[in-house]
Amino acid sequence: MTTTVMDFDEKYDACARNDPEYDGILFMAVKTTGIFCRPTCPAKKPLRKNATFFDRSADALASGYRACKRCLPMEVSGKMPDWLEQVVESMDLDPSRKWKDQDIRELGADPKRVRRWFLTNHGITFHSFLRSRRLSTALARLSLGHDITQTAYAAGYGSVSGFRSAFQNWFGCAAGAVEGVETAIQVNRLLSPLGPMVVASDNRQLFLLEFADRRMLETQFKRLAALTKRLIVPGENPVMQKTQKQLDEYFQGTRQEFSLPLFRGGTDFQLSVWRELQRIEFGNSRSYESIAISLGKPGAQRAVGKANGDNRIAIIIPCHRVIRSNGELSGYGGGVRRKEWMLEHEKAIANTKS
């Protein structure tokens, strides 16, 4: 049994009856409290409209939810190590803080050990989790319709001004501008087997699709706001729903091509590279050098690599299909592990179709 074949009702009903068969493969998160639990948690279950589900604790963490202190969903063995407890508790008290290694040392923990524990148990680094959490917590609260003051303090910010500053840094617009804006680009979270993703779209086209822990995500939002001259606010729309559906089909192996309306704002050279990326057939890969030659610019593989890295729409515009001429995978904004997984996934699917 896997969570990918379960619908919402099955997941909710399993948690409602505290079914131990689902423990470890399903996590329930509560939108109104920002907490996620095991299916067997003894706490009162939320209303259906306030529940959402994750396959892994890492996805719940990266989406801005805190671990329940009753059922301890983060714990593999059932109890958090004593050396990590103070770090996590301090993090929960101040989730907007940009934690540094020295801050962790002052709490009596070794930063390397903390990173290793998060990677081993949840598949993400501690700092990646914190960066994603600052973004996701704000998105979750605002998407539920809370006002700015309520959102700021509920998300753990020490002041409304601190929250406004963080929001401005991420989205390129003031948090106070999110109410009643009809022309804004909306942003939300999508789930994938490779971790949560952040999507930005309006009712007509897709502007951005990135893994939530990508280091360049904040920079991409600033670039998008400057390029479009439009506000970027939390929300949901049909283009997002269509994107989630087509991503699900891609990961399930039933879709090889995407049919989504894309915003392609960029320089002439970037646009030419991104068009070339979309010509790479599913299950295949090309080198940076090959693309440069196709564009009539032999020797421009470095520029191709930079344009490849500037791509804002992961998977759909398949920058993961570009490798070095010697066959090495090289870097990828979403991480080399994800790049390798997608290339192997596509090759396996393509081979079964041939």
Secondary structure, 3 states (H helix, E strand, C coil): CCHHHCCHHHHHHHHHCCCHHHECCEEEEECCCCEEECCCCCCCCCCHHHEEEECCHHHHHHCCCEECCCCCCCCCCCCCCHHHHHHHHHHHHCCCCCCCHHHHHHCCCCHHHHHHHHHHHHCCCHHHHHHHHHHHHHHHHHHCCCCHHHHHHHCCCCCHHHHHHHHHHHHCCCHHHHCCCCCCEEEEEECCCCCCEEEEECCCCEEEEEECCCCCHHHHHHHHHHHHCCCEEECCCHHHHHHHHHHHHHHHCCCCCCCCCECCCCCHHHHHHHHHHCCCCCCCCEEHHHHHHHCCCCCCHHHHHHHHHCCCECCCCCHHHEECCCCCCCCCCCCHHHHHHHHHHHHHHHHHHC
